[in-house]
Amino acid sequence: MHRETIEDALFRASYLSILAFMLLPLAVVVVTSFAESGQLLFPPENYSLVHYRGFFEETRWISAFDNSILVGVGTTIVATTLGVTAAFGHELDDGRAGQVLAPLVLVPLLIPPIILGISMRVYFVKAGMDASYLSIILAHTLWATPLVYFVMRSVFSRFDWRLLDAARDLGAGPIQSFVYAVLPNVKHGIFVGALLAFIVSLQEFVMALFLSSHNTETIPVVAWTTLRQSLDPMVSVVSTFLILISIGAIAVAAIATNLDWLSKQLS
Amino acid sequence: MTGTHSSLPAPVARVWEPLLERSRSKRALLLMAPLLLFELLLFVAPFLILLRISVTEGSTDLRYAPGTWSLEGYAEVFTTDVLLGAIAYSFKMGLAATAIAVVIATGYAYAIWRAEGLLKSLLLFSVVLPLLTTLVIKTYAFWPLLSPTGTVNDILVSLNLISEPIQFVPGTTGVIVGQVYIVLPYAVLAIYSVLSTMDWGLVEAARDLGASRPRAALEIVVPQAMPGIIVATVISFAWSVGAYAAPGLLGAGDDLAFALEVEKRLLSNLQWEIATAYALVMLLLMLVSIALLTAVLNVFGGEFEYA
């Protein structure tokens, strides 16, 4: 008995310390955003909202915020469309095309973003569309689509395909049967996939760094370039907003599905 | 159906028709076509161009010299100490971060699997939140914690454990801590998603047969989780070796990771043929080591199963 108590205590202590390790850095960011001084100290000596005021006065951050939203929405639309249609097609028929598709969609996630960034920069320069919003949207789509695709494959695999057959038998066309028989059953999955695509785009910075110009830089890109010059609590302010958006997204996705299911889809 | 075929342009038909013959429905193929096309245009094609640029001659006034052929870029990669050193650094850092992350992740995934109710949600949340947070924030947060004037050093000094602050950041220790933090969520979820399908009865059976709890965990849980552990290792390794954010923000001057070298050659020095050759050599080395790593782990998993 005694030995088991020690084992239990050790086990609990170790996973709680990892829990702290997971959440502490993010807590540090949020707390330092309320620091009064310009130095990055944790915990700060005095608290104030001075850096929040600074954020709303700085046009570079505001325009980066707009860029991030624009790129995020664009990525969400493209990635969700591509991911949902392809997963649907793959579920209808897992022939040769599907066998090629799954690894092809997955591989970009394993290639260092810096290499993807270079290859696309070179490519877009040749195509004469470097430093455009479209180039960043397409790069982010490369990363966001696998998530949508694998979430949707798991959703479609739980869908009762007899419903689709029934709709077809009752005379519905392909689009009609999709809208009335399939869509209502998978809309939560599509929503979660779209949400993840948006978050991926909002947070990605290595490819964006290679593909953006001064006019198209997103929030993480500005944060990165700012940080390389000096450590600045202003970055904490921006980061706090990004963390809040993530928490909101997780809450919404967890309500739409549940946290356990969501976590398994992300791996 | 044949009517639509004949209206296709000849080159398209040549690709399309064999594909169609091998699949059961044309609609399914049409639904997959946009994503296939996207991957070909935005992933495969840029890579082929990268490959082509890596075998051009260097040029001083242009970014690269189109139409020429040369292996200068590759020669430069294999003869420059800085470039080879950066590859070695990336692999060392990557292996260290992977080993630490996978060991911690296995334990943490096990804890999540065992937990129930609110604790389980909290543990899952702690993994999903960093996963959906930008790399920039995740690495930046370690500055106020690990720098010589940071929180960790303050605590260590006030506890009299050390007399002088240790410089974790900037430095290799900081890079590894930051990188572990970056890959840990992916590793935990990969292992957890496999573990969650496991039957708890197996562990109880081992306990009934006299195995101690650590032994039951090691001999029952770890082999069952092996497919997840392999995925976790591959993801952690690929991401750590290619890491840019952690070495860039937390590293000292001598922590030259490959990603930082590539960036410098491409953006500052405009040596496109060297940067592309370097990136491709690195990618090849990564793919080979991932294949080796997977093979080794597979053997390991097999041994455990038959033991």
HADDOCK unambig.tbl for C-alpha pairs under 7 A between the chains (distance, minus, plus):
assign (segid A and resid 15 and name CA) (segid B and resid 108 and name CA) 5.97 0.50 0.50
assign (segid A and resid 15 and name CA) (segid B and resid 111 and name CA) 6.65 0.50 0.50
assign (segid A and resid 19 and name CA) (segid B and resid 123 and name CA) 6.77 0.50 0.50
assign (segid A and resid 19 and name CA) (segid B and resid 126 and name CA) 6.51 0.50 0.50
assign (segid A and resid 22 and name CA) (segid B and resid 126 and name CA) 5.96 0.50 0.50
assign (segid A and resid 23 and name CA) (segid B and resid 126 and name CA) 6.16 0.50 0.50
assign (segid A and resid 25 and name CA) (segid B and resid 138 and name CA) 6.89 0.50 0.50
assign (segid A and resid 25 and name CA) (segid B and resid 141 and name CA) 5.12 0.50 0.50
assign (segid A and resid 25 and name CA) (segid B and resid 142 and name CA) 6.47 0.50 0.50
assign (segid A and resid 26 and name CA) (segid B and resid 141 and name CA) 6.79 0.50 0.50
assign (segid A and resid 28 and name CA) (segid B and resid 141 and name CA) 6.38 0.50 0.50
assign (segid A and resid 29 and name CA) (segid B and resid 141 and name CA) 5.79 0.50 0.50
assign (segid A and resid 40 and name CA) (segid B and resid 144 and name CA) 6.14 0.50 0.50
assign (segid A and resid 41 and name CA) (segid B and resid 144 and name CA) 5.46 0.50 0.50
assign (segid A and resid 42 and name CA) (segid B and resid 144 and name CA) 5.63 0.50 0.50
assign (segid A and resid 42 and name CA) (segid B and resid 145 and name CA) 6.96 0.50 0.50
assign (segid A and resid 42 and name CA) (segid B and resid 151 and name CA) 6.26 0.50 0.50
assign (segid A and resid 82 and name CA) (segid B and resid 34 and name CA) 6.40 0.50 0.50
assign (segid A and resid 82 and name CA) (segid B and resid 35 and name CA) 5.32 0.50 0.50
assign (segid A and resid 85 and name CA) (segid B and resid 31 and name CA) 5.25 0.50 0.50
assign (segid A and resid 85 and name CA) (segid B and resid 32 and name CA) 6.49 0.50 0.50
assign (segid A and resid 86 and name CA) (segid B and resid 31 and name CA) 5.36 0.50 0.50
assign (segid A and resid 86 and name CA) (segid B and resid 32 and name CA) 4.14 0.50 0.50
assign (segid A and resid 86 and name CA) (segid B and resid 35 and name CA) 6.24 0.50 0.50
assign (segid A and resid 89 and name CA) (segid B and resid 28 and name CA) 4.05 0.50 0.50
assign (segid A and resid 89 and name CA) (segid B and resid 29 and name CA) 6.41 0.50 0.50
assign (segid A and resid 89 and name CA) (segid B and resid 31 and name CA) 4.90 0.50 0.50
assign (segid A and resid 89 and name CA) (segid B and resid 32 and name CA) 5.44 0.50 0.50
assign (segid A and resid 90 and name CA) (segid B and resid 28 and name CA) 6.53 0.50 0.50
assign (segid A and resid 90 and name CA) (segid B and resid 32 and name CA) 6.75 0.50 0.50
assign (segid A and resid 92 and name CA) (segid B and resid 28 and name CA) 5.80 0.50 0.50
assign (segid A and resid 93 and name CA) (segid B and resid 23 and name CA) 6.92 0.50 0.50
assign (segid A and resid 93 and name CA) (segid B and resid 24 and name CA) 6.22 0.50 0.50
assign (segid A and resid 93 and name CA) (segid B and resid 25 and name CA) 6.72 0.50 0.50
assign (segid A and resid 93 and name CA) (segid B and resid 28 and name CA) 5.89 0.50 0.50
assign (segid A and resid 95 and name CA) (segid B and resid 22 and name CA) 6.60 0.50 0.50
assign (segid A and resid 95 and name CA) (segid B and resid 23 and name CA) 4.87 0.50 0.50
assign (segid A and resid 95 and name CA) (segid B and resid 24 and name CA) 6.91 0.50 0.50
assign (segid A and resid 96 and name CA) (segid B and resid 22 and name CA) 6.34 0.50 0.50
assign (segid A and resid 96 and name CA) (segid B and resid 23 and name CA) 6.41 0.50 0.50
assign (segid A and resid 101 and name CA) (segid B and resid 36 and name CA) 6.44 0.50 0.50
assign (segid A and resid 110 and name CA) (segid B and resid 235 and name CA) 6.81 0.50 0.50
assign (segid A and resid 110 and name CA) (segid B and resid 238 and name CA) 6.02 0.50 0.50
assign (segid A and resid 110 and name CA) (segid B and resid 239 and name CA) 7.00 0.50 0.50
assign (segid A and resid 112 and name CA) (segid B and resid 239 and name CA) 6.37 0.50 0.50
assign (segid A and resid 112 and name CA) (segid B and resid 242 and name CA) 4.82 0.50 0.50
assign (segid A and resid 114 and name CA) (segid B and resid 259 and name CA) 6.45 0.50 0.50
assign (segid A and resid 115 and name CA) (segid B and resid 279 and name CA) 6.18 0.50 0.50
assign (segid A and resid 119 and name CA) (segid B and resid 46 and name CA) 5.28 0.50 0.50
assign (segid A and resid 119 and name CA) (segid B and resid 47 and name CA) 5.98 0.50 0.50
assign (segid A and resid 119 and name CA) (segid B and resid 50 and name CA) 5.69 0.50 0.50
assign (segid A and resid 120 and name CA) (segid B and resid 46 and name CA) 5.88 0.50 0.50
assign (segid A and resid 123 and name CA) (segid B and resid 46 and name CA) 5.44 0.50 0.50
assign (segid A and resid 199 and name CA) (segid B and resid 132 and name CA) 6.61 0.50 0.50
assign (segid A and resid 200 and name CA) (segid B and resid 132 and name CA) 6.99 0.50 0.50
assign (segid A and resid 203 and name CA) (segid B and resid 133 and name CA) 6.18 0.50 0.50
assign (segid A and resid 203 and name CA) (segid B and resid 134 and name CA) 4.28 0.50 0.50
assign (segid A and resid 204 and name CA) (segid B and resid 134 and name CA) 6.26 0.50 0.50
assign (segid A and resid 220 and name CA) (segid B and resid 136 and name CA) 6.42 0.50 0.50
assign (segid A and resid 224 and name CA) (segid B and resid 136 and name CA) 6.17 0.50 0.50
assign (segid A and resid 239 and name CA) (segid B and resid 137 and name CA) 6.11 0.50 0.50
assign (segid A and resid 243 and name CA) (segid B and resid 133 and name CA) 6.30 0.50 0.50
assign (segid A and resid 246 and name CA) (segid B and resid 129 and name CA) 6.70 0.50 0.50
assign (segid A and resid 246 and name CA) (segid B and resid 132 and name CA) 6.14 0.50 0.50
assign (segid A and resid 246 and name CA) (segid B and resid 133 and name CA) 6.71 0.50 0.50
assign (segid A and resid 247 and name CA) (segid B and resid 129 and name CA) 6.72 0.50 0.50
assign (segid A and resid 259 and name CA) (segid B and resid 121 and name CA) 6.98 0.50 0.50
assign (segid A and resid 263 and name CA) (segid B and resid 128 and name CA) 6.69 0.50 0.50
assign (segid A and resid 263 and name CA) (segid B and resid 189 and name CA) 6.51 0.50 0.50
assign (segid A and resid 264 and name CA) (segid B and resid 189 and name CA) 6.43 0.50 0.50
assign (segid A and resid 264 and name CA) (segid B and resid 193 and name CA) 5.17 0.50 0.50
assign (segid A and resid 267 and name CA) (segid B and resid 186 and name CA) 6.09 0.50 0.50
assign (segid A and resid 267 and name CA) (segid B and resid 189 and name CA) 5.17 0.50 0.50
assign (segid A and resid 267 and name CA) (segid B and resid 190 and name CA) 4.82 0.50 0.50
